Amino acid sequence: MAKVVLITGISSGFGKAISELLSTKEYIVYGFNRKQREDLKGIIKVLQADVTDPGSVQDGITKLVNREGRIDILINNAGMGITGSIEDCSHEDIHLQMNTNFMGYVNMIQAVLPTMRKQVSATIVNISSIGGLMGLPYQGFYAASKFAVEGLSESLRMELIPFHIKVIVIQPGDFLTSFTANRKPVQIEGTDSVYEAQFQKTLSLIEKDEHGGLKPEYLARKLAKILEKKNPGHNYIIATLEQKFAVVLKRILPGSLFSSILSSHYGIK
């Protein structure tokens, strides 16, 4: 029997690549998107829903369950990035970042679990980031949102053992997607930021890494293979060898030394 998959943020990047690939395999693929996208119809079954709105999410889940009777896999992918110094970020910026990247995942998980618990098995995939394993300069609240996803996933995994629901975390490195162009810079009103010169220098290096990153189809292929595993691992870093090595260094080096290396990479002296 074909498994029912629900993916959030399917208009571009990882979500689009994953949904397109899984739709060619033995899956019934649904996607949540804030806006209706006529170009996606026929590829997957699109439901209009805003992951930051619990009511909208619940409406979408109800429609899906009424049609299919089950949800076998949830792929939490919808997200965005805010860039700027921590001092310069407004409460509105912080709320937008955390509400999308963290509470959006929470809303989806809470909405699908009543259905998933009634099934023999199910899987939740949370797309995190290498930024959920190490703090990144001028992306402090993006990193915070992904660190939160990491902790949430660890706790959730243990709670769902009795219900045979797996929780998998995907930690991508730099990828060439529209995430770079869609990143929201912090708006500073009435004054020049003391961080501006360093921020622009670091941002150019961040964007250079992203423009030279892997393609989202690569992650989609990796994830498709992970979903086929009978006993998948808890976490998968999908990145270049250099970035995987950076994660290893973070684990084994003294914090002060690793921080110096990372700061140097981003041009911070």
C-alpha positions as a Python dict, from the first residue, in 0.01 Angstrom:
ca = {
    (1, 'M'): (0, 0, 0),
    (2, 'A'): (134, 343, -95),
    (3, 'K'): (238, 556, 200),
    (4, 'V'): (83, 900, 252),
    (5, 'V'): (347, 1171, 284),
    (6, 'L'): (286, 1530, 393),
    (7, 'I'): (555, 1790, 320),
    (8, 'T'): (554, 2155, 427),
    (9, 'G'): (706, 2439, 224),
    (10, 'I'): (678, 2271, -115),
    (11, 'S'): (700, 2577, -343),
    (12, 'S'): (1080, 2573, -379),
    (13, 'G'): (1409, 2435, -251),
    (14, 'F'): (1411, 2116, -47),
    (15, 'G'): (1032, 2088, -28),
    (16, 'K'): (984, 2107, -403),
    (17, 'A'): (1270, 1867, -477),
    (18, 'I'): (1155, 1614, -217),
    (19, 'S'): (791, 1625, -327),
    (20, 'E'): (880, 1589, -695),
    (21, 'L'): (1106, 1290, -630),
    (22, 'L'): (871, 1108, -392),
    (23, 'S'): (581, 1159, -633),
    (24, 'T'): (769, 936, -881),
    (25, 'K'): (788, 657, -623),
    (26, 'E'): (527, 459, -431),
    (27, 'Y'): (398, 747, -222),
    (28, 'I'): (83, 956, -215),
    (29, 'V'): (234, 1302, -177),
    (30, 'Y'): (59, 1599, -20),
    (31, 'G'): (207, 1942, 31),
    (32, 'F'): (117, 2233, 256),
    (33, 'N'): (182, 2577, 113),
    (34, 'R'): (74, 2921, 233),
    (35, 'K'): (-47, 3014, -114),
    (36, 'Q'): (-215, 2805, -381),
    (37, 'R'): (30, 2716, -657),
    (38, 'E'): (-130, 2611, -983),
    (39, 'D'): (207, 2501, -1124),
    (40, 'L'): (239, 2237, -851),
    (41, 'K'): (-94, 2070, -916),
    (42, 'G'): (-53, 1735, -1085),
    (43, 'I'): (290, 1688, -928),
    (44, 'I'): (152, 1661, -574),
    (45, 'K'): (-176, 1723, -398),
    (46, 'V'): (-148, 2080, -267),
    (47, 'L'): (-341, 2198, 38),
    (48, 'Q'): (-335, 2564, 135),
    (49, 'A'): (-218, 2599, 495),
    (50, 'D'): (1, 2833, 699),
    (51, 'V'): (223, 2637, 939),
    (52, 'T'): (238, 2933, 1179),
    (53, 'D'): (-141, 2924, 1224),
    (54, 'P'): (-255, 2624, 1433),
    (55, 'G'): (-613, 2656, 1305),
    (56, 'S'): (-501, 2659, 942),
    (57, 'V'): (-279, 2357, 1005),
    (58, 'Q'): (-561, 2162, 1171),
    (59, 'D'): (-798, 2240, 884),
    (60, 'G'): (-544, 2107, 636),
    (61, 'I'): (-479, 1791, 838),
    (62, 'T'): (-852, 1726, 868),
    (63, 'K'): (-894, 1753, 490),
    (64, 'L'): (-603, 1517, 430),
    (65, 'V'): (-719, 1256, 681),
    (66, 'N'): (-1076, 1270, 546),
    (67, 'R'): (-937, 1188, 201),
    (68, 'E'): (-671, 929, 286),
    (69, 'G'): (-754, 805, 635),
    (70, 'R'): (-389, 813, 745),
    (71, 'I'): (-60, 1006, 745),
    (72, 'D'): (246, 782, 726),
    (73, 'I'): (520, 1043, 696),
    (74, 'L'): (540, 1409, 794),
    (75, 'I'): (833, 1607, 654),
    (76, 'N'): (866, 1937, 839),
    (77, 'N'): (1052, 2162, 598),
    (78, 'A'): (889, 2508, 583),
    (79, 'G'): (1126, 2772, 710),
    (80, 'M'): (1298, 3104, 654),
    (81, 'G'): (1606, 3293, 765),
    (82, 'I'): (1666, 3630, 926),
    (83, 'T'): (2015, 3776, 909),
    (84, 'G'): (2168, 4049, 1123),
    (85, 'S'): (2336, 4100, 1456),
    (86, 'I'): (2159, 3974, 1766),
    (87, 'E'): (2162, 4324, 1913),
    (88, 'D'): (1994, 4473, 1608),
    (89, 'C'): (1715, 4213, 1576),
    (90, 'S'): (1375, 4344, 1680),
    (91, 'H'): (1125, 4139, 1877),
    (92, 'E'): (918, 4123, 1557),
    (93, 'D'): (1217, 3973, 1370),
    (94, 'I'): (1276, 3719, 1646),
    (95, 'H'): (909, 3624, 1665),
    (96, 'L'): (889, 3573, 1288),
    (97, 'Q'): (1200, 3355, 1289),
    (98, 'M'): (1101, 3135, 1583),
    (99, 'N'): (733, 3120, 1492),
    (100, 'T'): (812, 2993, 1142),
    (101, 'N'): (1108, 2762, 1200),
    (102, 'F'): (1017, 2624, 1543),
    (103, 'M'): (649, 2678, 1621),
    (104, 'G'): (562, 2584, 1263),
    (105, 'Y'): (712, 2242, 1331),
    (106, 'V'): (537, 2219, 1667),
    (107, 'N'): (201, 2303, 1509),
    (108, 'M'): (243, 2034, 1246),
    (109, 'I'): (359, 1768, 1492),
    (110, 'Q'): (74, 1831, 1735),
    (111, 'A'): (-179, 1818, 1451),
    (112, 'V'): (-60, 1489, 1296),
    (113, 'L'): (9, 1290, 1613),
    (114, 'P'): (-353, 1196, 1699),
    (115, 'T'): (-378, 1027, 1358),
    (116, 'M'): (-28, 878, 1364),
    (117, 'R'): (-74, 725, 1711),
    (118, 'K'): (-366, 518, 1584),
    (119, 'Q'): (-151, 361, 1315),
    (120, 'V'): (90, 73, 1348),
    (121, 'S'): (382, 300, 1257),
    (122, 'A'): (467, 642, 1121),
    (123, 'T'): (765, 871, 1066),
    (124, 'I'): (831, 1238, 1139),
    (125, 'V'): (1121, 1403, 956),
    (126, 'N'): (1239, 1739, 1083),
    (127, 'I'): (1463, 1938, 850),
    (128, 'S'): (1712, 2111, 1076),
    (129, 'S'): (2052, 2247, 971),
    (130, 'I'): (2420, 2233, 1050),
    (131, 'G'): (2325, 2568, 1202),
    (132, 'G'): (2138, 2362, 1462),
    (133, 'L'): (2469, 2207, 1567),
    (134, 'M'): (2681, 2523, 1584),
    (135, 'G'): (2604, 2893, 1626),
    (136, 'L'): (2660, 3102, 1314),
    (137, 'P'): (2752, 3472, 1316),
    (138, 'Y'): (2476, 3710, 1208),
    (139, 'Q'): (2236, 3418, 1195),
    (140, 'G'): (2191, 3389, 1570),
    (141, 'F'): (1816, 3350, 1578),
    (142, 'Y'): (1814, 3118, 1277),
    (143, 'A'): (2062, 2900, 1464),
    (144, 'A'): (1849, 2928, 1779),
    (145, 'S'): (1542, 2808, 1588),
    (146, 'K'): (1732, 2506, 1458),
    (147, 'F'): (1889, 2428, 1798),
    (148, 'A'): (1531, 2428, 1927),
    (149, 'V'): (1429, 2179, 1657),
    (150, 'E'): (1717, 1954, 1761),
    (151, 'G'): (1610, 1950, 2126),
    (152, 'L'): (1244, 1909, 2040),
    (153, 'S'): (1325, 1611, 1819),
    (154, 'E'): (1533, 1437, 2086),
    (155, 'S'): (1252, 1468, 2341),
    (156, 'L'): (980, 1375, 2093),
    (157, 'R'): (1167, 1065, 1981),
    (158, 'M'): (1159, 918, 2333),
    (159, 'E'): (795, 1010, 2394),
    (160, 'L'): (684, 835, 2074),
    (161, 'I'): (862, 503, 2133),
    (162, 'P'): (543, 337, 2268),
    (163, 'F'): (357, 436, 1949),
    (164, 'H'): (624, 309, 1705),
    (165, 'I'): (665, 654, 1552),
    (166, 'K'): (1016, 729, 1428),
    (167, 'V'): (1169, 1079, 1447),
    (168, 'I'): (1447, 1158, 1199),
    (169, 'V'): (1644, 1482, 1188),
    (170, 'I'): (1808, 1598, 865),
    (171, 'Q'): (2094, 1847, 905),
    (172, 'P'): (2180, 2007, 569),
    (173, 'G'): (2488, 2213, 506),
    (174, 'D'): (2502, 2483, 240),
    (175, 'F'): (2271, 2428, -57),
    (176, 'L'): (2200, 2632, -367),
    (177, 'T'): (1834, 2720, -316),
    (178, 'S'): (1611, 3027, -307),
    (179, 'F'): (1674, 3043, 70),
    (180, 'T'): (1966, 3277, 1),
    (181, 'A'): (1762, 3526, -201),
    (182, 'N'): (1465, 3503, 37),
    (183, 'R'): (1668, 3562, 353),
    (184, 'K'): (1528, 3861, 543),
    (185, 'P'): (1785, 4120, 654),
    (186, 'V'): (1727, 4303, 979),
    (187, 'Q'): (1595, 4654, 923),
    (188, 'I'): (1763, 4918, 1141),
    (189, 'E'): (1571, 5242, 1171),
    (190, 'G'): (1713, 5582, 1261),
    (191, 'T'): (2076, 5485, 1316),
    (192, 'D'): (2370, 5310, 1156),
    (193, 'S'): (2457, 4978, 1309),
    (194, 'V'): (2806, 4939, 1456),
    (195, 'Y'): (2797, 4587, 1311),
    (196, 'E'): (2721, 4691, 953),
    (197, 'A'): (3069, 4671, 799),
    (198, 'Q'): (3148, 4332, 952),
    (199, 'F'): (2798, 4207, 879),
    (200, 'Q'): (2826, 4285, 508),
    (201, 'K'): (3168, 4118, 490),
    (202, 'T'): (3044, 3806, 667),
    (203, 'L'): (2720, 3795, 468),
    (204, 'S'): (2913, 3793, 142),
    (205, 'L'): (3107, 3488, 264),
    (206, 'I'): (2788, 3315, 379),
    (207, 'E'): (2628, 3373, 39),
    (208, 'K'): (2943, 3257, -142),
    (209, 'D'): (2926, 2926, 49),
    (210, 'E'): (2555, 2889, -35),
    (211, 'H'): (2599, 2970, -404),
    (212, 'G'): (2865, 2701, -418),
    (213, 'G'): (2652, 2455, -225),
    (214, 'L'): (2491, 2128, -322),
    (215, 'K'): (2168, 2112, -521),
    (216, 'P'): (1841, 2035, -337),
    (217, 'E'): (1785, 1729, -556),
    (218, 'Y'): (2088, 1573, -386),
    (219, 'L'): (1921, 1602, -47),
    (220, 'A'): (1594, 1470, -191),
    (221, 'R'): (1769, 1155, -318),
    (222, 'K'): (1941, 1101, 17),
    (223, 'L'): (1615, 1144, 207),
    (224, 'A'): (1430, 905, -24),
    (225, 'K'): (1685, 635, 60),
    (226, 'I'): (1658, 710, 432),
    (227, 'L'): (1279, 669, 420),
    (228, 'E'): (1325, 323, 268),
    (229, 'K'): (1531, 203, 564),
    (230, 'K'): (1360, -31, 810),
    (231, 'N'): (1555, 113, 1101),
    (232, 'P'): (1678, 461, 1003),
    (233, 'G'): (1922, 653, 1218),
    (234, 'H'): (1823, 946, 1435),
    (235, 'N'): (2028, 1213, 1257),
    (236, 'Y'): (2174, 1258, 909),
    (237, 'I'): (2415, 1535, 812),
    (238, 'I'): (2378, 1598, 439),
    (239, 'A'): (2660, 1828, 338),
    (240, 'T'): (2999, 1850, 174),
    (241, 'L'): (3290, 1662, 330),
    (242, 'E'): (3434, 1994, 448),
    (243, 'Q'): (3118, 2082, 635),
    (244, 'K'): (3085, 1733, 782),
    (245, 'F'): (3443, 1771, 903),
    (246, 'A'): (3351, 2102, 1065),
    (247, 'V'): (3083, 1922, 1269),
    (248, 'V'): (3342, 1667, 1381),
    (249, 'L'): (3578, 1948, 1483),
    (250, 'K'): (3299, 2111, 1682),
    (251, 'R'): (3262, 1789, 1880),
    (252, 'I'): (3628, 1724, 1953),
    (253, 'L'): (3799, 2063, 1979),
    (254, 'P'): (3792, 2297, 2278),
    (255, 'G'): (3515, 2552, 2231),
    (256, 'S'): (3752, 2848, 2219),
    (257, 'L'): (3960, 2692, 1941),
    (258, 'F'): (3661, 2592, 1729),
    (259, 'S'): (3511, 2940, 1771),
    (260, 'S'): (3836, 3094, 1647),
    (261, 'I'): (3836, 2868, 1341),
    (262, 'L'): (3473, 2945, 1257),
    (263, 'S'): (3519, 3319, 1313),
    (264, 'S'): (3818, 3317, 1081),
    (265, 'H'): (3616, 3136, 812),
    (266, 'Y'): (3358, 3416, 825),
    (267, 'G'): (3620, 3694, 822),
    (268, 'I'): (3572, 3802, 1181),
    (269, 'K'): (3889, 3912, 1363),
}
